[in-house]
Amino acid sequence: MMIASVSTPVPQTPAPPPAASTQDAASAPQAQAQVQAQPAQPVAQDKVTISNAARALQEAAETVAQTAKEAQHGDRQAQHKLAAEEARRAAH
C-alpha cells in the first residue's frame, strides 16, 4: 500500500515594528490598521493519495454492513457489489 503525503510550508507574516518614540506613537495606530487590513494567508493543506491497489484492497476488506451503508448513500461501486452478492446467493 502506498500513501504519499504532500505539504506546503506556511509563510510567516512579518511582525509589526515596535514604536520607538512618542513621534511614532501617533502614526502607530495607522500602521497597525494597515497590518490588520492585509488579507489572511491561506492555510496549508495536506493531500494524501492512495494507489489503485490500496483502494482495491480496502474494498475487498470492507464488511457487508459497511458496503450496505455506502450503497444507501449512493456509492455505485457498493451498489454493484451488493447486487453481485445477492445474485451469488440466489444461485446457490
Helices and strands as residue ranges (DSSP letters): E 3-6, H 22-37, E 47-50, H 52-61, H 64-72, H 76-91
